[in-house]
């Protein structure tokens, strides 16, 4: 009779432990490091845009608050089109000359996919997956935007839509800002938001001129709003800021103007 050898208990436990470890490794979800980044959009993405009959858009977002996009398969829209963007919490705001300002909610799905939902007028619309372009560079560095513009600093202005109440605001180089109305009950603030400054625009406005300087801001109480601006003194201490109220037939309509005066620390 052949001798039958039994595996000892310690050996059986070792085999079981290795089996369970392998199962755990295979079933463990991937660590989604992209969700930990303050700005997960840096890099190249492609998506299908519902307002363009689901045409494929390819875009590239940079850490300086600018981006390019285009529709490679749509004649006349191949691009690249140049714009500005900013991110705060789960909100993405953008500026493109051909459509003006836009706001989106976003949610990181995995390290190569972000769901982006239209959020115009604080109402959600279509959701579009942004998928990382295969083979494109991947940014894993957790750092905010790094902006350089004339608005950085503290300002005061009288706002026509608030009965010319005084607004105090502070714009930072990471694309974030705070504002408030210290003399208006319930609006003292601070309110927190994101902003874009884009100085390479070429938009036609209803006053009959072209504007090259655009600022877009976003706050939770008013959504996205856009403005043209001009520095009115050589030292950057006063800025004329004019509200953009709409886009009609390729012409941007404008509204009231406020003078922003720099507040010295």
BANU-178551 format. One record per residue (C-alpha): chain; x negated, y, z negated. Coordinates in steps of 0.5 Angstrom, whole numbers, padded with zeros to 4 digits, m for minus. Each point is the difference from the previous one (the first is absolute). Layout:
N
> c, X, Y, Z
> A, X, Y, Z
...
% end
This chain:
265
> c, X, Y, Z
> A, 0000, 0000, 0000
> A, m0003, 0007, 0002
> A, m0001, 0005, m0006
> A, 0005, 0006, 0000
> A, m0003, 0006, m0002
> A, 0005, 0005, m0003
> A, m0002, 0008, 0000
> A, m0001, 0002, m0007
> A, 0005, 0005, m0003
> A, m0005, 0006, 0000
> A, m0002, m0001, 0007
> A, 0008, m0001, 0002
> A, 0001, 0007, m0004
> A, m0006, 0003, 0004
> A, 0003, m0002, 0007
> A, 0007, 0003, m0002
> A, m0003, 0006, m0002
> A, m0003, 0001, 0006
> A, 0006, m0002, 0004
> A, 0004, 0005, m0004
> A, m0005, 0006, 0001
> A, 0000, m0001, 0008
> A, 0008, 0000, 0000
> A, m0001, 0007, m0004
> A, m0005, 0002, 0004
> A, 0004, m0001, 0006
> A, 0007, 0003, m0003
> A, m0003, 0006, m0003
> A, 0002, 0006, 0004
> A, m0005, 0004, 0003
> A, m0002, 0006, m0004
> A, 0003, 0007, 0003
> A, m0006, 0005, m0001
> A, 0003, 0004, 0005
> A, 0006, 0002, m0005
> A, m0005, 0003, m0005
> A, m0003, 0005, 0005
> A, 0003, 0007, m0001
> A, 0000, 0001, 0008
> A, 0001, m0007, 0003
> A, 0000, 0003, 0007
> A, m0007, 0001, 0002
> A, m0001, m0004, 0006
> A, 0003, m0002, 0006
> A, 0007, m0003, 0001
> A, 0005, m0002, 0005
> A, 0008, 0000, 0000
> A, 0006, 0000, 0004
> A, 0004, 0007, m0001
> A, 0008, m0001, 0001
> A, 0000, 0007, 0002
> A, m0004, m0002, 0006
> A, 0004, m0006, 0002
> A, m0005, m0004, m0004
> A, m0006, 0002, 0004
> A, m0007, m0002, m0003
> A, m0003, 0006, m0004
> A, m0007, 0000, m0002
> A, m0003, 0004, m0005
> A, m0006, 0002, m0004
> A, 0000, 0004, m0007
> A, m0006, 0003, m0002
> A, m0002, 0002, m0007
> A, 0000, 0007, 0001
> A, 0007, 0001, 0001
> A, 0000, m0001, 0008
> A, 0003, m0005, 0004
> A, 0001, m0002, 0007
> A, 0005, m0004, 0004
> A, 0003, m0002, 0007
> A, 0004, m0005, 0003
> A, m0005, m0004, 0005
> A, 0006, m0003, 0004
> A, 0004, 0006, 0001
> A, m0001, 0004, 0006
> A, m0002, 0008, m0002
> A, 0000, m0002, m0008
> A, m0007, m0004, 0000
> A, m0003, 0005, m0004
> A, m0004, 0001, m0004
> A, 0005, 0005, m0004
> A, m0004, 0004, m0006
> A, 0004, 0001, m0006
> A, m0001, 0001, m0008
> A, 0002, m0004, m0005
> A, 0001, m0001, m0008
> A, 0002, m0005, m0005
> A, 0003, 0000, m0007
> A, 0002, m0006, m0004
> A, 0004, m0004, 0005
> A, 0001, 0006, 0005
> A, m0003, 0001, 0007
> A, 0001, 0007, 0003
> A, m0003, 0002, 0007
> A, 0000, 0005, 0005
> A, 0000, 0000, 0008
> A, 0001, 0005, 0004
> A, 0005, m0003, 0005
> A, 0005, m0002, m0006
> A, m0002, 0005, m0006
> A, 0000, m0003, m0007
> A, 0002, m0007, m0002
> A, 0000, m0004, m0007
> A, 0000, m0007, m0001
> A, 0001, m0005, m0006
> A, m0005, m0006, 0000
> A, m0002, m0006, m0003
> A, m0006, m0004, 0000
> A, 0002, m0007, 0002
> A, m0007, m0004, 0001
> A, m0007, 0003, 0001
> A, 0002, 0000, 0008
> A, 0007, 0003, 0000
> A, 0004, 0006, m0003
> A, 0007, 0001, 0001
> A, 0002, 0007, 0002
> A, 0007, 0003, m0001
> A, 0002, 0006, 0003
> A, 0002, 0005, m0006
> A, 0002, 0006, 0004
> A, 0005, 0005, m0005
> A, m0001, m0005, m0006
> A, 0004, m0005, 0004
> A, m0003, m0007, 0002
> A, 0000, m0002, 0007
> A, m0003, m0005, 0004
> A, m0006, m0005, m0002
> A, m0006, m0001, 0004
> A, m0006, m0005, m0002
> A, m0007, 0003, 0001
> A, m0004, m0006, 0002
> A, m0008, 0001, m0001
> A, m0003, 0000, 0007
> A, m0004, m0006, 0001
> A, m0007, 0000, m0001
> A, 0000, 0008, m0002
> A, m0004, 0002, m0006
> A, 0003, m0001, m0007
> A, m0001, 0005, m0005
> A, 0000, m0003, m0007
> A, m0002, 0007, m0004
> A, 0005, 0003, m0004
> A, m0001, 0007, 0001
> A, 0005, 0006, 0001
> A, 0000, 0004, 0006
> A, m0005, 0005, 0000
> A, 0003, 0007, 0003
> A, m0004, 0006, 0002
> A, 0005, 0006, 0001
> A, 0002, 0007, m0002
> A, 0006, m0002, m0004
> A, m0005, m0003, m0005
> A, 0001, 0004, m0007
> A, 0006, 0003, m0004
> A, 0005, 0005, 0003
> A, 0006, 0004, m0001
> A, 0005, 0002, 0005
> A, 0008, 0003, 0000
> A, 0004, m0006, 0003
> A, 0006, 0003, 0004
> A, 0004, m0006, m0001
> A, 0000, 0001, m0007
> A, 0002, 0007, 0000
> A, m0007, 0002, 0000
> A, m0002, m0003, m0006
> A, m0007, m0001, m0002
> A, m0003, m0007, 0002
> A, m0007, m0002, m0003
> A, m0004, m0006, 0004
> A, m0006, m0003, 0000
> A, m0003, m0004, 0005
> A, m0005, m0005, 0000
> A, m0005, m0003, 0004
> A, 0003, m0007, m0001
> A, 0006, 0002, 0004
> A, 0004, 0001, m0006
> A, 0003, 0006, m0003
> A, 0005, 0003, m0006
> A, 0004, 0005, 0000
> A, 0006, 0004, m0004
> A, 0004, 0006, m0001
> A, m0002, 0002, m0007
> A, 0006, 0005, m0001
> A, 0005, m0004, 0003
> A, 0004, m0004, m0005
> A, m0001, m0008, 0002
> A, m0005, 0001, 0005
> A, m0006, 0002, m0004
> A, m0003, m0006, 0002
> A, m0006, m0003, 0001
> A, 0003, m0003, 0006
> A, m0005, m0005, 0004
> A, 0000, m0001, 0007
> A, m0005, m0001, 0006
> A, m0002, 0004, 0006
> A, m0003, 0000, 0006
> A, m0004, 0006, 0004
> A, m0001, m0001, 0007
> A, m0004, 0006, 0004
> A, 0000, m0004, 0007
> A, 0007, 0001, 0002
> A, 0003, 0004, 0006
> A, 0007, 0001, m0001
> A, 0005, 0005, 0003
> A, 0004, 0003, m0005
> A, 0007, 0004, 0001
> A, m0004, 0007, m0001
> A, m0003, m0001, 0007
> A, m0007, m0002, m0002
> A, m0004, m0006, m0001
> A, m0002, m0002, m0007
> A, m0007, m0004, m0002
> A, 0001, m0001, m0008
> A, 0005, m0004, m0003
> A, 0001, m0002, m0007
> A, 0005, m0006, m0002
> A, 0002, m0001, m0007
> A, 0004, m0005, m0004
> A, 0003, 0000, m0007
> A, 0006, m0005, m0002
> A, 0005, 0005, m0001
> A, m0001, 0003, 0007
> A, m0003, m0005, 0004
> A, m0005, 0002, 0006
> A, 0000, 0007, 0002
> A, m0005, 0003, 0005
> A, m0003, 0007, 0001
> A, m0004, 0004, 0005
> A, m0005, 0005, m0004
> A, m0005, 0005, 0002
> A, m0006, 0002, m0005
> A, 0001, 0008, 0000
> A, m0006, 0002, m0003
> A, m0007, m0002, 0001
> A, m0002, m0003, m0007
> A, 0006, m0005, 0000
> A, 0004, 0004, m0006
> A, 0006, 0001, 0004
> A, 0004, m0005, 0005
> A, 0006, 0002, 0004
> A, 0005, m0007, m0001
> A, 0006, 0000, 0005
> A, 0005, m0006, m0001
> A, 0001, m0005, 0006
> A, 0008, m0001, 0000
> A, 0000, m0005, 0006
> A, m0002, m0002, 0007
> A, 0005, 0001, 0006
> A, m0002, m0001, 0007
> A, m0008, 0000, m0001
> A, 0001, 0006, m0004
> A, m0001, 0001, m0008
> A, 0005, 0005, m0003
> A, m0003, 0004, m0006
> A, 0003, 0003, m0006
> A, m0002, 0004, m0006
> A, m0007, 0002, m0001
> A, m0004, 0000, m0007
> A, m0006, 0003, m0002
> A, m0005, m0004, m0004
> A, m0005, 0003, m0004
> A, m0005, m0003, m0003
> A, m0001, 0000, m0008
> A, m0006, 0001, m0003
> A, m0002, m0005, m0005
% end
